[in-house]
Amino acid sequence: MAEKVFAAARGVNEGTARRRYNSGLARTHDNPGGALARLPALDGLRGIAILLVLGIHFGVAAGFSRWPGRVGPALEQIFYVGWTGVDLFFVLSGFLITSILLATRSDPAYFRNFYARRALRIFPLHYVTLVLALIVLPRVLPAQAPEFLGQARAGQWWLWTYTLNIAFVFGWLVDAGVLAQFWTLAIEEQYYLVWPAVVKKAGDRALLAIGVSMIVGAFVLRVLWVSYGWPSGWWGAYRFTFTRVDALAVGGLIAVLVGLPAWRRRLERLAPAGFGIGMAALAGMFLWLPRFYPNDWWVLTFGHSLLALQALVRINDQLGSELRIADLYRNPAVQQLARRIDTGGSSEQLIDLAREAILDADLLPARQPRCAPAEAVLLTGATGFVGRFMLDELLRSTRATIHCLVRASSPAEARRRLHEVLVKWNLWRREYESRVVAIPGDLRQPRLGLDARDHAWLSEEVGEIFHCATSMNHLETYAMARAANVGSAHELLRLAVNRRTKLINYMSTLGVFSYDVAPDAGRLVHETTLTDSERHSAAHGYVASKWVAEKIFMRAAERGIPCNVFRLGLVWADAAEGRYDELQQVDRFLRSCLLCGHGIEKFSHEMPPTPVDGVVRAVAHLAGRNPQGGAVFHVAAGEQATQGWFERCNELLGTGLKLLPEYEWIQYVKGMHDAGRSLPVVPLIEYAFTLDRAELAAQRERRARLRFDCSRTHRELAAAGLALPPLDDGLLQTCIAGLQRRLRQGTSR
C-alpha cells in the first residue's frame, strides 16, 4: 500500500515507486526517514488558504470600510486577515515541491519529468483562462471587458510569461483587473525555474544552509525596500520574487528536515507547541492592532514578531503617547524613544546647521592654481536623471574628457553600467567613447570609495568638478542620507584642494528654503538670500542633507576654494523626447494619473517645471562664466504658461482623464491602494491619506506662500541668448506622449 501511496503522490508508475520505496529513497508516511506522502491535513491547510484569499477579496469588494458605525470596520479587519492565505500557499508549495524533488533527485530524467509534470499540471488551466479572458471575453462582452480586465490586454505579455509580479513592482502595469492575482503564480513559476537545480546539486545540509540564507536575505531585502522607498513601496516588496521567497524557503526547509530522522522526531514533538504559539501570535496581532494588513511596515518586514508590538502597546497605554511602529524603527534607542515621546509626536528634531556644516580647518586652496578651461572634468551622478543629461551637455559644449564616478566594484562594471544607462536613454554617441572614463567609487565611503592611485590621478589631472550625485529618497532620515549627501561634500572638497585647486559646481535644490519659515504674507527668496535661518527636520533627510551640504560648499567658497551653487527647481522631462526618470516625483504623479484614468482638476505645481536639457545647458554655461566660484544661481523657469495640466492633456492628447478635486483624487488613489492596486505615486502622498479637506487646503496654501526670484540667473542667461523655457502646451504634450509610449512598451525611459 505504501508503494501505491507514493506513486499517487509523486505521479510516477507503481513499479518505479516500489523500487524507490524498497531502496529507501521513497519518502512516505510509512518511512520515518522521509517526507510525508499525501496527507489529508495538507489538503485541509490548502482549503484554509483558499478561504483566506477568497475572504480578503470579498472584503475588498464589499467595501466594509465605507459602512457606517462600527460593524463595517470590524468586518473589514476580520476579512482582511485573508492576505495571510497567500503566505500559507507559498509555504505549502515550497514543502510539496521540495518533497517531490527530494524523492526523485536520483532519477536520470529528474529535470525532464519534473518540468513535464509541472507543465501538464499548470499550463493548460493557466493558458485556457488567459485565452478566455483576453481573447474570448472582449469579443463576447466588448463593453464590459475593460471593467473586468483593466490594463491586462495592453500588458498581456506579462501574463503569458509568468512575469506579472515584476510588471507590478516596477510600475509597468498597475491594473490587471480580475487577473491581478496571477502575480502569485508568477512567483511560484520563477521559483520552479531555479529550485530544482539547487535541490539536485546540493546535499541536505547544504539545502538547509541555502534555505536559511534565503529566509534571512528576503527579510533584509524587505527592510531595505520599505525603508528606502524602492519601486512601488511596500506593494513592491510584497510582490517581488526575492522579497517573498522566504515563505517558499520555509516550506522547503520543512521538507528537508522531515527527511532527517532526528529532526523529524523533534518537529513532531514541537509541532503542537509551535502551532499554539503561531495561533496566539496571529490572534494577538488581530486583536491588538487597529490594522492587521500587509502594508504595515512591521508586518511586511518582521512578519509575525510580537515583541515590538507589545512594547508599543504598553508604552502608549502607560504614557498616553501616540507612537507608531515606524517610531520604534526610527528611534531604536531608549533615549531616542524618550525624546520622541517628550515631543508629543507633533514636533520633530531639527537639524542644527552650525553643528553639522563644519568645515575642517585644513581645507584650504591648493598652492597650484587650476587650469581654465579644464581639460579633464569629474562628474558625479552620471547615471542619475540630471547627471546623465549633464554628461551629454558637457560632451557637446566642451572638449574636456569627462571622468564619471560610478558606484561599482570594478572599472569594467562601472563602464558597463554607465554605457547601459546612456544607451537606454538614447544619449550614447560612439564619437564620445574616447572622452568618457568610468571610475568605480562610492560617495558614501572615505575618499569617495576611490583607490589611492585613482584618487591621486584625479587630484593631479582634473580641473573642474560637477557634483550631481545625491541620495534622494523621501523616506530617508538625515542620518540615512548624511553619508552620501554631506560626507561626500567633505571628500570632494579634499579632492578639490589636493595638488591643484579645482572648481566645484554643486547641484543643490530650491528645497533648501523651508516652507515653515514663510510668514503669512508670503516670502520671496533671491539668489542672495541666506539659508542660515531655515528649519529642516531630521525626518526629511533629502532636503536637510542638501541644505547642510550647500552650506559646507559656501563656507569653502568663503575660504577661497572656488565653488558655485546651482539650486535646481522642479526638473521636468527633456524638451526633445519627453524622457523622464521613473523615480522622479512628477513622473510618478503623471504616470499614476494615466494608469488610474483620473487627474486633478485645475492642477499646476507650485514650482514652475523646467526641462532637464534646459537645466544642464544653463548650468554648463553659468559654470563656464564663473570659473572663480562664489556664485549662486536659481535654475528654474520663471513661470508656467500652461495652467490646468490635465485639462490640457485631455484637450491636446485625448487622454480622457476624469478630473477630480485634489482631495477626492487622493481619496480615490487611497481606495485603489487599500484594494491592492497601488500606484507609483503612493509612497509620495501616503502621508496625505489621513488629512481632511481643510488640512490639505491649508498645506497647499502654506506651500504657495514661498516664491522664488530667479531674475539674476535669468539675466545672465539672457545675455548669452539662453533661456529656461516655461512649461507650455508643447512641453506638456511631449512629456505626456513620451510617458504614454513608455507605458505601452513597458519601459522606464
C-alpha positions in Angstrom: 0.0 0.0 0.0 2.8 2.4 0.8 4.2 2.0 -2.7 0.8 2.9 -4.2 0.5 5.9 -2.0 4.0 7.1 -3.0 3.2 6.6 -6.7 -0.1 8.5 -6.4 1.6 11.4 -4.6 4.6 11.6 -6.9 2.9 10.9 -10.2 5.2 8.0 -11.1 4.3 4.4 -12.1 3.9 1.9 -9.3 6.9 -0.2 -10.3 9.2 2.8 -10.1 7.7 3.8 -6.8 8.2 0.3 -5.4 11.9 0.3 -6.4 12.5 3.6 -4.8 10.5 2.7 -1.7 12.3 -0.6 -1.2 15.7 1.1 -1.8 14.9 3.6 1.0 14.7 6.6 -1.3 11.0 7.0 -1.2 9.8 9.5 1.5 6.4 8.4 2.6 4.4 8.5 5.8 5.5 4.9 6.4 9.1 5.8 6.2 10.2 7.8 9.3 13.3 9.0 7.5 11.4 10.7 4.7 9.0 13.4 3.9 5.3 12.8 4.2 3.3 11.3 1.4 -0.1 12.8 0.5 -1.7 13.9 3.8 -5.3 15.0 4.3 -4.1 17.6 6.7 -2.2 19.4 3.9 -5.3 19.4 1.8 -7.0 21.0 4.8 -4.4 23.7 5.0 -4.8 24.3 1.3 -8.5 24.7 1.8 -7.9 27.2 4.6 -5.6 29.2 2.4 -8.2 29.3 -0.3 -10.8 30.5 2.1 -8.5 33.2 3.4 -7.7 34.5 -0.1 -11.4 34.5 -1.0 -12.2 36.3 2.2 -9.9 39.2 1.6 -11.2 39.7 -1.9 -14.8 39.5 -0.7 -13.9 42.1 2.0 -12.4 44.5 -0.6 -15.4 44.1 -2.9 -17.9 44.6 -0.1 -16.3 47.9 0.8 -16.7 47.4 4.6 -14.6 50.4 5.3 -17.4 52.6 3.9 -20.1 51.1 6.1 -21.4 53.4 8.9 -20.8 52.6 12.5 -18.5 50.0 14.0 -19.8 47.0 12.1 -18.1 47.9 8.8 -14.5 48.4 10.2 -14.9 45.2 12.4 -15.8 43.1 9.3 -13.1 44.7 7.3 -10.5 43.7 9.9 -11.9 40.1 10.0 -11.8 39.6 6.3 -8.6 41.4 5.6 -6.7 38.8 7.6 -7.1 36.7 4.5 -4.0 38.2 3.0 -2.1 35.6 5.1 -3.5 32.9 2.8 -1.0 33.9 0.1 1.9 33.2 2.5 0.3 29.9 3.5 0.1 28.9 -0.2 3.8 29.7 -0.7 4.8 27.6 2.3 2.7 24.7 1.1 4.1 25.0 -2.4 7.7 25.1 -1.1 7.0 22.0 1.0 5.3 19.9 -1.6 7.6 20.8 -4.5 10.8 20.2 -2.4 9.3 16.9 -1.2 8.8 15.8 -4.8 12.3 16.9 -5.8 14.0 15.2 -2.9 12.2 11.9 -3.6 13.2 11.9 -7.3 16.6 13.7 -7.4 18.4 10.4 -8.2 16.3 9.9 -11.3 18.2 10.1 -14.6 15.2 12.0 -16.0 14.9 14.2 -12.9 14.5 17.6 -14.7 12.5 16.3 -17.7 10.0 14.5 -15.5 9.6 17.4 -13.1 9.1 20.1 -15.7 6.8 17.9 -17.8 4.6 17.2 -14.7 4.5 20.9 -13.8 3.6 21.9 -17.3 0.8 19.4 -17.6 -0.5 20.4 -14.2 -0.3 24.2 -14.5 -0.1 25.3 -18.1 -3.5 24.0 -19.5 -5.6 25.7 -16.9 -3.5 28.8 -16.9 -3.5 29.4 -20.6 -7.1 28.4 -21.1 -8.0 31.1 -18.6 -5.9 33.7 -20.4 -7.5 32.8 -23.7 -11.0 33.1 -22.3 -10.2 36.3 -20.5 -8.0 38.1 -23.1 -9.4 36.9 -26.4 -12.9 35.5 -25.9 -14.3 37.8 -23.3 -13.6 41.1 -25.3 -15.3 39.6 -28.3 -18.4 38.4 -26.4 -18.7 41.4 -24.0 -16.8 44.2 -25.6 -18.4 46.9 -23.4 -17.8 45.1 -20.1 -14.3 43.7 -20.8 -12.3 46.8 -19.9 -14.0 46.9 -16.4 -13.1 43.2 -15.8 -9.6 43.3 -17.3 -8.2 46.8 -16.6 -4.9 47.0 -18.4 -4.5 43.3 -18.7 -4.9 43.2 -22.5 -2.4 46.0 -23.1 0.1 44.3 -20.8 -0.8 40.7 -21.5 2.9 39.9 -22.3 3.4 39.8 -18.5 0.6 37.3 -18.0 1.7 34.9 -20.8 5.3 34.8 -19.5 4.6 34.5 -15.7 6.2 37.8 -15.0 3.2 39.8 -13.9 4.7 40.4 -10.4 7.7 42.1 -11.9 5.5 44.4 -14.0 3.6 45.4 -10.9 6.7 46.1 -8.9 8.3 48.4 -11.4 5.0 50.2 -12.4 4.9 48.8 -15.9 1.4 47.6 -15.2 -0.8 48.7 -12.4 -4.3 47.2 -13.0 -4.7 43.7 -14.4 -8.4 43.5 -13.3 -9.6 40.1 -12.4 -6.3 38.6 -13.5 -4.3 40.7 -11.0 -3.8 37.7 -8.6 -1.7 35.9 -11.3 1.3 37.6 -9.7 1.4 34.8 -7.1 1.6 32.2 -9.9 4.4 34.2 -11.4 6.5 34.0 -8.2 6.0 30.2 -8.0 6.9 29.6 -11.6 10.0 31.7 -11.2 10.9 29.6 -8.2 10.4 26.4 -10.1 13.0 27.6 -12.7 15.8 27.6 -10.1 14.9 25.5 -7.2 15.1 22.0 -8.9 18.7 22.6 -9.9 19.6 23.7 -6.3 18.0 20.5 -4.9 19.7 18.3 -7.5 23.2 19.7 -6.8 23.1 20.3 -3.1 23.1 17.8 -0.2 20.6 18.0 2.7 23.0 20.1 4.9 23.7 22.5 2.0 20.0 22.8 1.3 19.4 23.8 5.0 22.1 26.5 4.8 20.7 27.8 1.5 17.1 27.8 2.8 18.2 29.8 5.9 20.1 32.2 3.7 17.0 32.7 1.5 14.9 33.5 4.6 17.4 36.0 6.1 18.1 37.5 2.7 14.4 38.1 1.9 13.9 39.7 5.3 16.8 42.1 4.9 15.8 43.0 1.4 12.2 43.8 2.6 13.6 46.0 5.3 15.7 47.9 2.8 13.0 48.0 0.3 10.4 49.6 2.6 12.9 51.8 4.4 14.3 53.3 1.2 11.1 53.5 -0.8 12.2 51.3 -3.6 9.9 50.8 -6.6 6.2 50.7 -5.6 7.0 51.0 -1.9 5.5 48.3 0.4 3.5 46.9 -2.5 6.7 46.3 -4.5 8.2 44.4 -1.5 5.0 42.4 -1.2 5.1 41.2 -4.8 8.8 41.0 -5.7 10.2 37.5 -6.1 13.3 37.9 -4.0 11.4 39.6 -1.1 8.8 36.8 -1.0 11.0 33.7 -1.5 11.3 33.2 2.3 7.9 31.6 2.5 8.8 29.1 -0.2 12.1 28.5 1.6 10.3 27.8 4.9 8.3 25.1 3.2 11.4 23.7 1.6 13.3 23.6 4.9 10.4 21.7 6.5 10.6 19.2 3.6 14.3 18.7 4.2 14.0 18.4 8.0 11.3 15.8 8.0 13.5 13.7 5.8 16.2 13.6 8.6 15.1 11.1 11.3 16.3 13.1 14.3 14.8 16.4 13.1 11.6 14.7 12.2 11.1 13.4 15.7 11.9 16.9 17.1 9.4 18.5 14.7 6.7 16.1 15.7 7.3 16.9 19.4 7.4 20.6 18.9 4.6 20.9 16.3 1.7 21.3 18.9 3.5 24.0 20.8 4.6 25.7 17.6 1.1 25.7 16.3 -0.2 27.1 19.6 2.4 29.9 19.6 1.7 30.8 16.0 -2.1 31.0 16.5 -1.6 33.0 19.7 0.6 35.4 17.7 -2.0 35.8 15.0 -4.8 36.3 17.4 -2.8 38.9 19.4 -2.0 40.9 16.3 -5.5 40.7 15.1 -7.0 41.8 18.4 -4.5 44.5 19.4 -3.7 46.2 16.1 -6.2 48.5 14.5 -5.0 47.3 11.1 -3.5 43.9 10.5 -2.8 44.5 6.8 0.3 43.5 4.8 1.2 47.2 4.1 2.0 47.8 7.7 5.8 48.3 7.8 6.4 45.8 10.6 4.1 43.1 9.2 5.8 43.3 5.9 9.4 43.2 7.2 9.4 41.5 10.5 6.4 39.2 9.8 4.7 37.8 13.0 7.0 39.2 15.7 5.1 40.5 18.7 7.9 42.0 20.6 7.8 45.4 19.1 4.0 45.4 19.2 3.9 44.5 22.8 6.4 47.3 23.6 4.4 49.8 21.6 1.0 48.9 23.2 2.4 49.1 26.7 4.2 52.4 26.1 1.2 54.0 24.7 -1.1 52.6 27.5 1.2 53.7 30.3 2.4 57.1 29.0 -0.7 58.1 27.0 1.5 58.6 23.9 0.6 58.0 20.3 3.7 56.2 18.9 3.6 54.2 15.7 5.6 51.2 14.8 7.7 53.5 12.5 8.7 55.4 15.6 10.2 52.3 17.1 12.1 51.7 13.9 13.4 55.2 13.6 14.2 55.5 17.4 15.6 52.2 18.4 17.5 53.5 21.5 15.6 54.2 24.7 16.9 57.8 24.8 15.7 58.5 21.3 12.3 57.0 22.0 12.0 59.1 25.2 12.8 62.2 23.2 10.2 61.2 20.6 7.6 60.8 23.4 8.5 64.1 25.0 7.8 66.0 21.8 4.2 64.6 21.8 4.6 63.3 18.3 3.8 66.7 16.9 7.3 68.2 16.6 10.4 66.7 15.2 14.1 67.1 15.8 15.5 70.0 13.8 18.9 69.9 12.2 21.5 72.2 13.8 23.2 73.8 10.8 26.0 75.4 12.8 27.0 72.0 14.2 26.5 69.9 11.0 28.1 72.3 8.4 31.5 72.3 9.9 34.5 72.7 7.5 37.8 71.1 8.6 40.4 73.8 9.3 43.0 72.2 6.9 40.7 72.6 3.9 42.3 75.5 2.1 43.0 76.2 -1.6 46.0 74.4 -3.1 49.1 76.5 -3.9 49.0 75.3 -7.6 46.1 77.2 -9.3 43.6 75.5 -11.5 43.8 75.3 -15.3 41.0 77.0 -17.2 39.3 75.8 -19.2 39.6 72.3 -17.6 40.9 69.6 -19.9 39.5 66.9 -17.5 36.3 67.1 -15.6 35.0 64.9 -12.8 31.2 64.3 -12.9 29.3 62.6 -10.1 25.8 61.1 -10.6 26.3 60.4 -14.3 23.8 57.5 -14.1 21.2 59.7 -12.4 18.5 61.8 -14.1 20.2 65.2 -14.1 23.7 63.7 -14.3 23.2 61.7 -17.5 22.0 64.8 -19.3 24.8 66.8 -17.7 27.3 64.4 -19.2 25.7 64.8 -22.6 25.8 68.5 -22.4 29.5 68.6 -21.2 30.4 66.4 -24.1 28.6 68.6 -26.5 29.7 72.0 -25.2 33.3 71.3 -24.1 36.4 69.4 -25.3 37.2 68.0 -21.9 37.5 64.4 -21.0 34.7 63.5 -18.6 35.6 61.2 -15.7 32.4 59.8 -14.3 32.3 58.5 -10.7 30.0 55.4 -10.9 29.0 53.2 -8.0 30.6 49.9 -8.9 33.1 47.4 -7.7 35.4 47.4 -10.7 36.3 49.6 -13.8 34.6 47.1 -16.0 31.4 47.2 -14.0 31.5 51.0 -13.9 31.9 51.2 -17.7 29.1 48.6 -18.3 26.7 50.4 -16.0 27.4 53.8 -17.5 27.1 52.6 -21.0 23.8 50.8 -20.4 22.3 53.9 -18.9 23.4 56.1 -21.8 22.2 53.7 -24.4 18.9 53.2 -22.7 18.3 56.9 -22.6 19.4 57.5 -26.2 22.3 59.6 -25.0 25.2 57.4 -26.2 27.3 58.6 -29.2 30.1 56.5 -30.5 32.3 59.6 -31.1 32.2 60.3 -27.3 33.7 56.9 -26.4 37.3 58.2 -26.1 36.2 61.2 -23.9 34.2 59.3 -21.3 36.0 57.5 -18.5 34.0 55.5 -15.9 35.7 55.3 -12.5 34.4 52.9 -9.8 33.7 54.6 -6.4 31.1 55.3 -3.8 30.2 58.7 -2.4 29.3 57.3 1.0 32.9 56.0 1.5 36.0 57.8 2.7 38.0 59.2 -0.3 34.8 58.7 -2.4 35.5 55.0 -2.5 38.5 55.6 -4.8 41.6 53.6 -4.5 44.8 55.5 -3.8 46.0 55.5 -7.4 42.7 56.8 -8.9 42.4 59.5 -6.2 46.0 60.7 -6.8 45.5 60.7 -10.5 42.2 62.6 -10.4 43.8 65.1 -7.9 46.5 65.8 -10.5 44.6 65.8 -13.8 41.0 67.1 -13.0 40.4 70.8 -13.2 36.7 71.0 -12.6 34.0 69.0 -10.7 30.3 68.8 -11.4 28.6 67.3 -8.4 25.2 66.0 -9.5 25.0 62.8 -7.4 22.6 62.7 -4.5 20.7 60.3 -2.3 17.2 61.3 -3.0 14.7 59.3 -1.1 11.7 60.8 0.7 11.7 58.0 3.4 15.3 58.7 4.4 16.1 60.4 7.6 19.0 62.8 7.8 21.2 60.1 9.4 20.5 57.8 6.5 21.2 60.5 3.8 24.2 62.1 5.6 27.0 59.9 4.3 26.1 60.3 0.6 25.0 63.9 0.7 27.1 65.5 3.4 30.0 63.2 3.8 30.7 63.4 0.0 30.9 67.2 0.3 33.9 66.9 2.6 35.5 64.3 0.4 35.0 66.3 -2.8 36.5 69.4 -1.2 39.6 67.4 -0.1 39.9 66.2 -3.7 39.4 69.8 -4.9 42.3 71.2 -2.9 44.7 68.2 -3.3 47.7 69.1 -5.6 45.9 71.7 -7.6 42.8 73.8 -6.9 39.6 72.7 -8.8 36.3 74.4 -9.4 33.3 72.7 -7.8 29.8 73.1 -9.3 27.3 71.8 -6.8 23.8 70.9 -7.7 21.6 72.0 -4.8 17.9 72.4 -4.6 15.4 75.2 -4.0 14.1 73.0 -1.3 16.8 74.3 1.0 14.3 77.1 1.7 11.8 75.9 4.2 8.0 76.5 3.9 7.8 76.6 7.7 9.6 80.0 8.0 7.4 81.8 5.4 5.3 84.4 7.1 1.5 84.6 6.4 2.0 87.4 4.0 4.4 85.3 1.8 8.1 85.2 1.3 10.2 85.9 -1.8 13.7 84.4 -1.8 16.5 85.5 -4.1 19.9 84.0 -5.1 21.5 86.1 -2.4 19.0 85.1 0.4 20.9 83.4 3.3 19.8 80.0 4.3 21.1 80.0 7.9 17.7 80.6 9.5 15.9 77.8 7.6 14.3 75.0 9.5 14.6 71.4 8.4 13.6 68.3 10.2 15.9 65.3 10.6 13.0 63.2 9.3 13.3 64.9 5.9 16.7 63.5 5.1 17.0 64.7 1.5 16.4 68.4 1.8 18.1 68.6 5.2 21.2 67.0 3.9 21.2 69.1 0.8 20.9 72.2 3.0 23.9 71.2 5.1 26.0 70.3 2.1 25.2 73.6 0.4 26.4 75.5 3.5 29.6 73.5 3.5 30.4 74.4 -0.1 29.5 78.1 0.6 31.9 78.2 3.6 34.5 76.6 1.4 34.0 79.4 -1.1 34.5 82.0 1.7 38.0 80.4 2.2 38.9 80.9 -1.4 38.0 77.4 -2.7 36.1 78.0 -6.0 32.6 76.7 -5.5 29.4 77.6 -7.5 26.0 76.6 -6.1 23.1 75.8 -8.5 19.7 75.5 -6.8 17.6 73.5 -9.1 13.8 73.8 -9.1 11.3 71.2 -10.4 13.2 69.4 -13.1 10.9 68.3 -16.0 11.3 65.8 -18.8 13.6 66.8 -21.6 12.1 69.0 -24.4 13.3 66.9 -27.3 11.9 63.4 -26.5 10.0 63.8 -23.2 12.4 61.5 -21.3 11.6 61.3 -17.6 13.1 59.1 -14.9 10.5 56.9 -13.3 11.9 57.7 -9.8 11.2 61.4 -10.2 8.3 62.6 -8.2 6.4 64.3 -11.1 6.9 61.3 -13.3 5.4 59.1 -10.6 2.5 61.5 -10.3 1.7 61.8 -14.0 2.2 58.1 -14.6 -0.3 57.3 -11.8 -2.9 59.6 -13.3 -2.6 57.9 -16.7 -2.7 54.5 -15.1 -5.8 55.1 -13.0 -7.6 57.3 -15.5 -8.1 60.2 -13.1 -6.4 63.6 -12.8 -6.7 66.6 -10.6 -8.8 69.5 -11.9 -7.1 72.9 -12.4 -3.8 71.5 -11.2 -0.4 73.2 -11.6 2.6 72.7 -9.5 3.6 75.5 -7.1 7.1 75.5 -8.6 7.3 76.1 -12.4 8.8 73.0 -14.1 12.0 73.3 -16.2 13.0 70.7 -18.8 16.2 68.9 -17.8 18.1 69.6 -21.0 17.5 73.3 -20.4 18.7 73.0 -16.8 22.0 71.3 -17.8 22.6 73.7 -20.6 22.2 76.6 -18.2 24.5 75.0 -15.6 27.2 74.3 -18.1 27.1 77.9 -19.4 27.0 79.6 -16.0 29.8 77.4 -14.7 32.0 78.4 -17.6 31.2 82.1 -17.0 32.1 81.9 -13.3 35.4 80.0 -13.0 36.3 81.8 -9.9 33.4 80.4 -8.0 31.4 82.1 -5.3 28.2 82.3 -7.4 24.7 81.1 -6.5 22.0 80.5 -9.1 18.4 79.6 -9.1 18.0 77.3 -12.1 14.2 77.3 -12.6 11.7 78.7 -15.1 10.1 81.9 -14.0 6.6 80.9 -14.9 4.5 78.2 -16.4 2.4 79.1 -19.4 0.1 76.1 -19.1 -2.3 76.0 -16.3 -4.6 73.1 -15.6 -2.3 70.3 -16.7 -4.9 67.6 -17.0 -7.5 69.8 -18.8 -4.8 70.4 -21.4 -3.9 66.7 -21.5 -7.4 65.8 -22.3 -7.7 68.5 -25.0 -4.2 68.1 -26.6 -3.8 64.3 -26.4 -7.3 63.0 -25.8 -6.2 61.2 -22.6 -9.9 61.1 -21.4 -8.9 61.5 -17.8 -11.7 62.0 -15.3 -10.9 65.1 -13.3 -11.5 65.4 -9.6 -10.7 68.0 -6.9 -7.4 67.2 -5.3 -8.9 65.9 -2.1 -11.2 63.5 -3.9 -8.3 62.4 -6.2 -6.2 61.5 -3.1 -9.1 59.5 -1.7 -9.6 57.7 -5.0 -5.9 56.7 -5.0 -6.2 55.6 -1.4 -9.1 53.4 -2.3 -7.2 51.8 -5.1 -4.3 51.3 -2.7 -6.4 49.7 0.0 -7.9 47.4 -2.7 -4.4 46.2 -3.6 -3.9 48.3 -6.7 -1.1 50.6 -5.6 0.0 53.4 -7.9 3.6 54.7 -8.3 2.7 57.9 -6.6 1.5 56.3 -3.3 4.9 56.5 -1.4 4.9 60.2 -2.1 1.3 61.0 -1.0 0.6 58.3 1.6 1.0 60.9 4.4 -2.0 62.8 2.9 -4.3 59.8 3.2 -5.2 60.8 6.7 -5.6 64.5 6.1 -9.0 66.0 5.9 -10.1 68.5 3.2 -9.2 71.6 5.3 -5.8 70.3 6.3 -4.9 69.6 2.7 -6.0 73.0 1.6 -4.0 74.6 4.4 -0.9 72.7 3.4 -1.2 73.8 -0.3 -1.7 77.4 0.8 1.3 77.3 3.0 3.5 76.0 0.2 2.2 78.6 -2.2 3.4 81.4 0.1 7.0 80.7 -0.7 8.1 82.2 -4.0 11.5 82.1 -5.8 13.2 85.0 -7.5 15.4 83.7 -10.4 15.9 87.1 -12.1 19.7 87.3 -11.6 20.2 83.9 -13.1 17.8 84.7 -16.0 19.6 87.9 -16.8 23.0 86.2 -17.0 21.5 83.5 -19.3 19.7 86.1 -21.4 23.0 87.9 -22.1 24.2 84.7 -23.8 20.9 84.2 -25.7 19.8 81.3 -23.4 16.5 81.0 -21.6 14.9 78.5 -19.4 11.7 77.6 -21.2 8.5 77.6 -19.2 6.1 74.7 -19.2 3.8 75.3 -22.2 1.5 73.1 -24.3 4.4 71.8 -26.4 6.5 70.6 -23.4 3.4 69.1 -21.7 2.5 67.3 -24.9 6.0 65.9 -25.4 6.2 64.7 -21.8 2.8 63.0 -21.7 3.3 61.4 -25.2 6.6 60.1 -24.1 5.1 58.7 -20.9 2.3 57.1 -22.8 4.8 55.4 -25.1 6.8 54.1 -22.2 3.6 52.7 -20.6 2.7 50.9 -23.8 6.2 49.5 -24.2 6.6 48.6 -20.5 9.9 50.5 -20.2 11.2 53.2 -17.8 12.6 55.6 -20.4 
